Amino acid sequence: MLRLPHRRRGRRGRARGALLVLLVTVALADSATLAGAAVLHARHLERVSGTNAVTAPSVTSERRTGAFTATIDYASLFSAEGHQVSSKVAWDDDWFFQDPTSYNHELAHACAVLSAVANAESAYYQQGSTSPAYAEHAFAELGFEEVSTTSYRYRSEVVDEVLGLLDGTDVVAYTVATKHVRSSVTGEERLLTVVVVRGSYGSEWLSNAKIEDASDEAGSGDHLGFTLAAEEIVADLEARAAETDPGVGRAYLFCGHSRGAAVATLLASYADGAVGPSGTRADAIASADSVCAYGLATPNCTSATDARTARYDNIFNVLNPSDVVTMLPPAAWGYGRYGRDVWLPQTGDDALSDAMRASYEASMGVECPVRAEDRAQAEGLVKDVTAAVGSLEELFSPGGLLAFAQACVSADVPQLLASHYPNSYIAWLDAAVPEDLAIS
C-alpha cells in the first residue's frame, strides 16, 4: 500500500491547520453554532460506526459485449430546471487490446460523459434524495458486471463537507466498475477495471490548494492534495487486485474531470513507473497489461521533470484552451501535467463553434454560456497572478495571499468557469473530430 511520507505534512500544513483551528474556535463562540458542533460530532460517530448513511444501490445490468452505442443519463447543475441530460456514447471492448498511446476520440468522449456522471452520483447519497444512482445505471448500460460507489457514503452530504473542512481530510469519491472483455481479433480475455474520479465537491476544493512545492522536490513533486486522494484509491485497487484471479490479464482505465482528472492521471503515472508517495510503484496498478487515462480539464498537478516523456504517452489530458483551471497552478511556478495534452478548438464565431453551442443547448436545454473572449480573460488572470506572485513559496509568504487575492479581485469567476464545466467539454467532443484537435 502506498504510504505518505511524514515530510509532506510540513510547516505550511501545520500553519494552515493552526489557523483553521483558530477560525473554528471563533465560529463556535455562540450557542447556535455549538448546536451545530454537536451535529458534526454525531456525524463523526456515524462515520466511525458506519451507520445512518444511504445504502449503496443495486442495479441489474445486461451482458453487453463488443461494439455498441449506449445512452447515458445524468444530471447537470447548469441545465434547464428539471432537465435530465442524456448523451449517446460509443463503446468497444476491443479498445482495451489496442495501443493505449494512440488517442481514441470515442473513448475520450465516453470518459467525458462518465466523468459528468461521477459528479451527478453525489445526489443519490444525500438523505431523502430521489435522484437515481446515475453511475450504476450508466455502467449497466455499458454491460459492466460489478459497480461500486461506496466511497460516496459520508462524502456527499453538507454535514460531510463541513467535517472535511474541519478535519482537513483529503477524501475522494470515485466509481470502480469491472467487466470481462474479449478481443474480437485474438480471443484474449482481460478484466477491465474503470475508475472514474469525482471532481471537486464541497470542501474538497480546499485540497486543490495543497500544492507540493516544486523547489523543494524530494520525491515525485506531485501536487500534495491530489496525491493524498490518489493514495486512497490505490489502496482500494490493491485490495481488489488481491481478490481477483491472477491468471486473467488486467486492463485499467482512469478518468475524471478537473480534480478528478488530476487524480486519474496520477494513478496512471504510477502504473507507468512514476515514483508514488511511498517511493515505490503501486502493485495493483503495476500488474496491469494495459493502462490508459483520459483526464478532462486537467489542472497542472506535478513538477516532475520527466512528466512529458514518452513513458507517459498513455495519458491524455483533454483541454479547453479557454479553461482557466487547466492553467493552474501556473506553469511559471514549475507545474505541468503527466502525458500529452489534447487541445479542443478555440471558441469563436466559426461553424465548428456553432456546432458545439448547438450540441450544448440540445443536451442542456439552455444556451451555451461560453464566449469567444473567454480565453483572453483566462490568460490575463493567470498573467496577473504570476506577476503578483512569482512562486509557490511567495504565495504562502505574509503578503503573498493578499497579492493573489488582489490579482483575482476583478475576475468574472462564473464566466471564467463556463469553459471549465463538464458539458462544455462534452459539447466540444460531440462537435469536433480528431482532425480538429491538436496533440502536444
Helices and strands as residue ranges (DSSP letters): G 6-8, H 11-27, H 31-49, E 67-74, E 85-92, G 93-97, H 105-120, G 121-125, H 134-141, E 146-148, G 150-152, H 158-167, E 174-182, E 189-197, G 202-209, G 214-216, H 224-242, E 249-257, H 259-271, H 283-286, E 290-296, G 310-312, E 315-319, G 324-327, G 331-333, E 340-343, H 351-364, H 374-388, H 392-395, H 400-408, H 413-418, H 422-431, G 434-436, E 438-439
